[in-house]
Amino acid sequence: MNCGVCVKGTGYGEYENDFYGQLEEIIQIEYPGLPLKMVMLFKCEWFDPTIGRGKKVDETHGIIQIRHNRHYGKYDPFIIAQKAIQVYFAPHPIRTRSNADWWFVIKTKARGVIEDSNSAYQEDFIDQNCDLISAELDSTIILQDIDETFEEVDVLDDADCELINEDGDCELINEDGEIDNDEEEGEEIDDVLDEDEEFRD
């Protein structure tokens, strides 16, 4: 569990009076009465904030190191939870005898808090000089009837409609949308009559 905590000091330096420690316990205090009041406290074990003995500050790069085996001498373990800043302590990447006791302090953002300074993902290029390309668009042509008079037509009238089939023959369609086979029936009757005449001969 990452339990590093930082509290801002009250001195003049930017990094010099900050206190760094490890969270030991979370305490919730409730005050009776109406309205109900609650306070969250962190009980922490603080590292020595003395520059040179318990803390090193590189102001040019903003790097802070603390000595994890030296602790703060006074008994002042409690802080209000809202004042705490979450930090992470990382060991020195090169382990030597002189830097084995020193940890780097890295400030992190709590998972429940998102600070979004940029509202949009895309970048605006207003400040840059851009050459604008002008393009002329063709005029749009609107297709429209000239006289704008419409005539209502039934697809299937009372009379039969003709349909040309794939063979190129005309077929009649009746009111029900069915193909009349009158011509085919007529051709069949003609064929039967021709056969009867052949038998008589």
N, C-alpha and C positions, 0 to 999 in steps of 0.2 A: 504494500500500500504506500502511495506517495503521501508523505505526511509533513513535508517541508512548509514552514510558515515564515512570513516576513511581516514586520510592523514598522511603519514609518516613524522615525525619530523626530524630536522637536528641535534639533539644532539647525545650524546654518548650512552645513554641507549637504550635498545631494545624496551621497552614499554613506557618509561617515557615521551618522547617528541611527541608521536602520538596525533593527534587531532581527536576528535570524535564529530559528529554533525548529524543534520537532514537536508535532502535536502528540500529546499523550492521552488526553481525555476530552470529550465533549459534554458539557453540562448545560442543562436547560433549567432555568429558574422561573417559577411562576409566582406572581404576586396575586393574592386573593382580592376579591372585590370586583366591582363593576366599573369600568370595563376591565376584562381580563387582560393582564399584561404578562408578557413572556420575554425573557432575555436568553440568548444563546452565548455561552462562554466557552473559550478554548483554554484548556490547561496545557501549557507548553513547557518544554525544557529548552532554555535559551543558551546559545553559544556566546562566548566572550566577544563583546563588540569592540574591544580595545584595538586600535589600529596598530599593526606590527606584531602583537602577541596573539590575538585571536581572529584578526581580520586583515586581509590585504585588498587594496582597491587600486585598480589601474584605470584612472579617469580618462585617459586618451581613448581606450577601447571599451570602457564601461564594463570591465570584468571584475567580479568580486569573488574572493576566495575566503572561506572560513576554515578555521582549525577545529575539526570535529571532536577532538579529545580535550578541549578547553571549554569550560562552562561559565556562565554568568554567575558572579558571586552573590548577588542579592536575591532574596526570595520574592519574586514578582511574577508568578507563573500565569496569571489569568489575563486574558484580553477579550474584548467584545468581538464576536465572530465577524461582524460586518467590517471591522477594521483590518482584518487579516488579508494578506496577499499570498496566493499559493506559489511556492517555489519548489524547485527540484534540485537536489544536491548530486553532483556528478563527480566521481573521483578523477584525479589527474590522469591524462592519457599515458604519460610516461612515468612509470613508478620508480622513483629513486628514494633514497633514504631521506633527502631533504624535503620532498613534497608528498610523502606517503600519508601525512596527517592532514593534508589540505584537500578540501572539496570546492569545486566551482559551484556558484549559485546561479541557477537559471530560472528566471521568472516565467511562469506559465499562466495560461488562462484557464479558469475553471470551466468544466464541461457545460455547466448550466448557463453560462454567460457567453453571448456572441456579440462582439463589437464589430460592426460593419461600417467602415468609414466610406466605402464606395457603394453607392446605391445601384449602379448599373455595371454590367460586365464590360460592355464595349467602351472603347476609348473615343473621346470626341477630338476631332482634328481641327478645331476652330482656329487655333493659334497658327497652324501651319499655312503657308501660302500654297494654294492649290490652283492649278489652271482649270478653269471651267470650260467644258466643251459644249458648244451650243449645237443643237440639232433641230432641223426643221422637219416637222411631221407632215405627212401627206394629209390633205383634207379628207375628211370622212365622207363617204358617199352613202346616202340613205336611199334604199330601194323602196319605192312606194307606188301604189296605183295612182294613175293620174286623175281619173274621174271619181274614185273612191265610192263607187256604187257596187253593192254586192247583191248577188242573186242567189236565192236559196234553191237548192236542187236536191231532190230525193235520189238516192242511189238506186233504189229498187222502185220503179214505178209500177203501176198496175199492169202495164205491158211487160212482156218478157224482154230480157236483155240478151245480147249475143256475147258469146265467149269463144275466143279462138284458142283451140287446144294446141298441143305440141306438134301435131301432124299438119297444122294449118287449116283444119276443118272447123267450121263454125258450129257451135253448140248453143242451144237456147237455155237460158236460166229462167225458171219461173219465179213467182212471188216468194216462195218458201226458200229460195236460194238453192234449189236442186236443179240438176242438169236434166233437161227433157231429152229423152231418147226417142223422140218421135221419128227422127230421120233414120236412126238405126232400125227401129221397128218397121219403118216403111221399106227399108232396103231388104230386111229379112222377108217381108211379105212378097216383095218383087221376086226374090230368089225362089220362094216356094211356088209362086205362080209359074215361073219359067220351068221348074222341074215338072209340074203337072202337065204343061204343054208338051214336054219331051215324051212323057209316058203315053200321051194320046197319039202321038205320031207313031 
